Amino acid sequence: MKYYIVIPAHNEQDLIGLTLQSLVSQTVLPSKIVVVNDNSTDKTEEIVLGFAKENSFISVVNKTSDAIHMPGSKVIQAFQKGFETLDSKYDIIVKIDGDLIFPSNYFETIINHFQSDPKIGMAGGFCYIEKNGEWILENLTDKDHIRGALKAYRAATFQQIGGLKPAMGWDTVDELLCKYYDWKIVTDESLHVKHLKPTGANYNKTARYKQGEAFYTLGYGFWITAIASAKLAIMKKKPLLFFDYIKGFWKAKKAKTPLLVTPEQAKFIRNYRFEKMKQKLI
């Protein structure tokens, strides 16, 4: 199975080299890697070009965009720019961040998962962060969720879910639409990926409300949003974020922000979320 990788990168000069080194050391190499240099003011492009010289399957695309780091939209717009430069001769399309170190068998294992069952639409490992000299699980989500930093999609799945949405919540709606279209999602706990920059390390103040807005645009409705907000705020060990998330939800509702899903998909998503919550309570 052929896989292509797109890496949106903004000012990653310190880490992108480590990510690319881990990719060119894979037991099964990618057919193409496109790094989208998104408005970087450092040596990101220079480092990528150094790798491209040695590895013909690596290329770089330059993009200019706002310098403000907002979760979701900016990174997916950059992904899109890179994706547009690719042909459609891939079996698996991968979106990763430029601050990860993959174990050498990562993509061989991912390919094995896809080959084991034609209904598997997405697969991924887990992010680990360094704490006091130890690598520990970056525990922000459920074990059945694939982090936005390392998404791999079967080509047919990627097309059916309509690609990636340039909004916060893109890395949840992709999985919910997978479920809607009856694809399976596989997470592999044996695949430990080093995440060198913990998630959300450089989001700004306005981004706080974006999470609540994302819950609204996923079609969650108020009660699921309230439960999801409480859980996320506790997981982040910042309980007051709960109020920011709820405020973001109401702001989006008041502004009649368009949903990322159809009414039918939103209904499916609410039922699915309620079922999962019930299972956890039982």
C-alpha positions as CSV (number, residue, x, y, z in Angstrom):
1,M,0.0,0.0,0.0
2,K,1.3,3.4,-1.0
3,Y,1.1,6.2,1.6
4,Y,1.6,10.0,1.2
5,I,2.3,12.3,4.1
6,V,1.4,16.0,4.4
7,I,3.1,18.0,7.2
8,P,1.9,21.6,7.9
9,A,4.8,23.3,9.6
10,H,5.1,26.8,11.1
11,N,8.5,27.8,12.6
12,E,9.5,24.2,13.4
13,Q,13.3,24.6,12.7
14,D,14.2,23.0,16.0
15,L,12.0,19.9,15.5
16,I,11.1,19.3,11.9
17,G,14.6,17.7,11.2
18,L,13.9,15.1,13.9
19,T,10.4,14.3,12.4
20,L,11.8,13.9,8.9
21,Q,14.7,11.8,10.1
22,S,12.2,9.4,11.8
23,L,10.2,9.3,8.5
24,V,13.2,8.5,6.2
25,S,14.1,5.8,8.7
26,Q,10.8,3.9,8.4
27,T,10.9,0.2,7.5
28,V,8.3,1.0,4.8
29,L,9.1,4.4,3.3
30,P,6.4,6.9,2.2
31,S,6.0,7.4,-1.5
32,K,5.7,11.2,-1.0
33,I,6.2,13.7,1.8
34,V,5.0,17.3,1.3
35,V,6.0,19.8,4.0
36,V,3.9,22.9,3.8
37,N,6.1,25.7,5.1
38,D,3.3,27.9,6.5
39,N,4.6,31.5,6.9
40,S,7.7,30.4,8.8
41,T,10.2,33.2,9.7
42,D,12.9,30.7,10.8
43,K,15.0,28.1,8.9
44,T,12.2,25.5,8.5
45,E,12.3,25.6,4.7
46,E,16.1,25.3,4.7
47,I,16.1,22.2,6.8
48,V,13.4,20.5,4.7
49,L,15.3,21.3,1.5
50,G,18.3,19.7,3.0
51,F,16.3,16.5,3.4
52,A,14.7,16.9,0.0
53,K,18.2,16.9,-1.6
54,E,18.9,13.5,-0.2
55,N,15.4,12.0,-0.5
56,S,13.6,12.6,-3.8
57,F,10.2,11.8,-2.3
58,I,10.3,14.9,-0.1
59,S,9.1,18.3,-1.3
60,V,8.3,21.7,0.2
61,V,5.4,24.0,-0.6
62,N,5.4,27.6,0.7
63,K,2.3,29.2,2.1
64,T,1.6,32.6,3.5
65,S,-1.1,33.0,6.2
66,D,-1.8,34.8,9.4
67,A,0.9,34.4,12.0
68,I,-1.6,33.9,14.9
69,H,-1.8,30.2,15.9
70,M,-5.4,29.3,16.1
71,P,-6.3,25.6,16.5
72,G,-7.9,23.9,13.5
73,S,-8.4,26.2,10.6
74,K,-4.9,27.4,9.9
75,V,-3.3,24.0,10.0
76,I,-6.0,22.4,7.8
77,Q,-5.7,25.2,5.2
78,A,-2.0,24.5,5.1
79,F,-2.7,20.7,4.8
80,Q,-5.0,21.5,1.9
81,K,-2.3,23.4,0.1
82,G,0.0,20.5,0.3
83,F,-2.6,17.9,-0.5
84,E,-3.5,19.8,-3.7
85,T,0.0,19.2,-5.0
86,L,-0.4,15.4,-4.8
87,D,-1.8,12.9,-7.4
88,S,-4.5,10.4,-6.3
89,K,-2.3,7.3,-6.7
90,Y,-2.2,6.7,-2.9
91,D,-3.9,4.1,-0.8
92,I,-3.4,6.0,2.5
93,I,-3.2,9.7,3.1
94,V,-1.5,10.9,6.3
95,K,-1.5,14.3,8.1
96,I,1.1,14.7,10.8
97,D,2.6,17.6,12.7
98,G,6.2,18.7,12.4
99,D,7.1,18.0,16.0
100,L,6.9,14.2,16.3
101,I,9.4,11.3,16.3
102,F,8.0,8.1,15.0
103,P,9.3,4.6,15.8
104,S,10.8,3.0,12.7
105,N,8.0,0.4,12.4
106,Y,5.2,2.9,12.7
107,F,3.9,3.1,9.1
108,E,4.6,-0.6,8.4
109,T,2.3,-1.4,11.4
110,I,-0.3,1.1,10.2
111,I,-0.3,-0.5,6.7
112,N,-0.7,-3.9,8.3
113,H,-3.8,-2.7,10.1
114,F,-5.4,-1.3,6.9
115,Q,-4.5,-4.6,5.0
116,S,-6.0,-6.7,7.8
117,D,-9.6,-5.4,7.3
118,P,-11.0,-3.5,4.3
119,K,-13.5,-1.7,6.7
120,I,-10.7,0.0,8.6
121,G,-10.9,3.7,7.6
122,M,-8.5,5.3,10.0
123,A,-5.5,4.1,12.1
124,G,-3.0,5.6,14.5
125,G,-0.7,5.2,17.5
126,F,-0.4,7.4,20.6
127,C,1.4,10.6,21.5
128,Y,3.9,10.5,24.4
129,I,5.3,13.6,26.1
130,E,8.5,14.0,28.2
131,K,8.0,14.7,31.9
132,N,10.9,14.6,34.3
133,G,13.0,12.6,31.9
134,E,10.3,10.0,31.2
135,W,8.0,9.6,28.2
136,I,4.4,9.4,29.4
137,L,1.1,9.1,27.5
138,E,-0.3,12.6,26.6
139,N,-3.6,11.8,28.1
140,L,-6.0,14.3,26.6
141,T,-8.5,12.0,25.0
142,D,-10.2,8.6,25.0
143,K,-8.1,5.5,24.0
144,D,-10.3,5.1,20.8
145,H,-9.5,8.6,19.4
146,I,-6.6,9.3,17.0
147,R,-4.9,12.5,17.8
148,G,-4.9,15.3,15.2
149,A,-1.1,15.2,15.2
150,L,-1.0,11.8,13.5
151,K,-3.9,11.0,11.3
152,A,-3.9,8.2,8.6
153,Y,-6.9,7.6,6.4
154,R,-7.7,5.0,3.8
155,A,-8.2,6.9,0.4
156,A,-11.8,5.8,0.0
157,T,-12.6,6.9,3.6
158,F,-10.9,10.3,3.2
159,Q,-13.0,10.9,0.0
160,Q,-16.3,9.8,1.6
161,I,-15.9,12.0,4.7
162,G,-15.2,14.9,2.4
163,G,-11.5,15.4,3.3
164,L,-10.6,17.5,6.3
165,K,-12.7,20.5,7.4
166,P,-10.7,23.8,8.0
167,A,-12.2,24.4,11.4
168,M,-11.5,23.5,15.0
169,G,-13.1,20.1,15.6
170,W,-11.8,18.8,12.3
171,D,-10.0,16.0,14.2
172,T,-13.2,14.9,15.9
173,V,-15.7,15.3,13.0
174,D,-13.5,13.1,10.8
175,E,-13.9,10.2,13.2
176,L,-17.6,10.8,13.8
177,L,-18.2,10.8,10.0
178,C,-16.1,7.6,9.8
179,K,-18.6,6.0,12.2
180,Y,-21.5,7.5,10.3
181,Y,-20.4,5.9,7.1
182,D,-19.6,2.6,8.9
183,W,-15.8,2.7,8.8
184,K,-13.8,1.3,11.6
185,I,-11.1,3.3,13.5
186,V,-8.1,1.4,14.9
187,T,-5.7,2.7,17.6
188,D,-2.6,0.8,18.4
189,E,-1.2,1.1,21.9
190,S,2.1,-0.5,20.9
191,L,2.9,2.6,18.7
192,H,4.5,5.2,20.9
193,V,5.1,8.5,19.1
194,K,7.2,11.2,20.8
195,H,5.4,14.5,20.8
196,L,8.1,17.1,21.4
197,K,5.7,20.1,21.9
198,P,2.7,19.4,24.1
199,T,-0.7,20.1,22.5
200,G,-2.0,23.7,22.9
201,A,1.4,25.0,24.1
202,N,1.0,28.1,22.0
203,Y,-2.7,28.8,21.5
204,N,-3.8,32.4,22.2
205,K,-6.7,33.8,24.3
206,T,-9.4,33.8,21.6
207,A,-8.7,30.1,21.1
208,R,-10.2,29.3,24.5
209,Y,-13.8,29.9,23.2
210,K,-13.0,28.0,20.0
211,Q,-13.4,24.6,21.7
212,G,-17.0,25.4,22.7
213,E,-17.7,26.7,19.2
214,A,-16.3,23.4,17.9
215,F,-18.7,21.4,20.1
216,Y,-21.5,23.5,18.6
217,T,-20.4,23.0,15.0
218,L,-20.2,19.2,15.6
219,G,-23.9,19.3,16.3
220,Y,-23.5,18.2,19.9
221,G,-26.3,20.3,21.5
222,F,-26.0,21.8,24.9
223,W,-26.0,18.8,27.3
224,I,-23.4,16.8,25.4
225,T,-21.3,20.0,25.1
226,A,-21.6,20.6,28.9
227,I,-20.4,17.0,29.7
228,A,-17.7,17.1,27.1
229,S,-16.5,20.6,28.3
230,A,-16.4,19.4,32.0
231,K,-14.4,16.3,31.0
232,L,-11.9,18.3,28.9
233,A,-11.4,21.0,31.5
234,I,-10.7,18.3,34.1
235,M,-8.3,16.4,31.8
236,K,-6.4,19.7,31.2
237,K,-6.4,20.3,35.0
238,K,-7.9,23.7,34.3
239,P,-11.5,23.5,35.6
240,L,-12.2,27.2,34.8
241,L,-11.9,26.4,31.1
242,F,-15.3,24.8,31.4
243,F,-16.9,28.3,31.5
244,D,-14.9,29.4,28.4
245,Y,-16.1,26.4,26.5
246,I,-19.7,27.0,27.4
247,K,-19.4,30.6,26.5
248,G,-18.0,29.6,23.2
249,F,-20.9,27.3,22.6
250,W,-23.5,30.0,23.2
251,K,-21.6,32.6,21.2
252,A,-21.6,30.2,18.2
253,K,-25.3,29.4,18.7
254,K,-26.2,33.1,18.9
255,A,-24.1,33.8,15.7
256,K,-25.9,30.9,14.0
257,T,-22.4,29.5,13.0
258,P,-22.9,26.9,10.3
259,L,-22.4,23.3,11.4
260,L,-19.6,21.1,10.0
261,V,-22.2,18.3,9.5
262,T,-25.7,17.8,8.0
263,P,-28.7,17.7,10.3
264,E,-28.9,13.9,9.7
265,Q,-25.2,13.5,10.6
266,A,-25.7,15.7,13.7
267,K,-28.5,13.5,14.9
268,F,-26.3,10.4,14.5
269,I,-23.4,12.1,16.3
270,R,-25.6,13.1,19.3
271,N,-27.0,9.5,19.6
272,Y,-23.5,8.1,19.3
273,R,-22.1,10.4,21.9
274,F,-25.0,9.7,24.3
275,E,-24.5,5.9,23.9
276,K,-20.8,6.2,24.7
277,M,-21.6,8.3,27.8
278,K,-24.1,5.7,28.9
279,Q,-21.6,2.9,28.5
280,K,-19.1,4.7,30.7
281,L,-21.7,5.2,33.5
282,I,-22.8,1.6,33.5
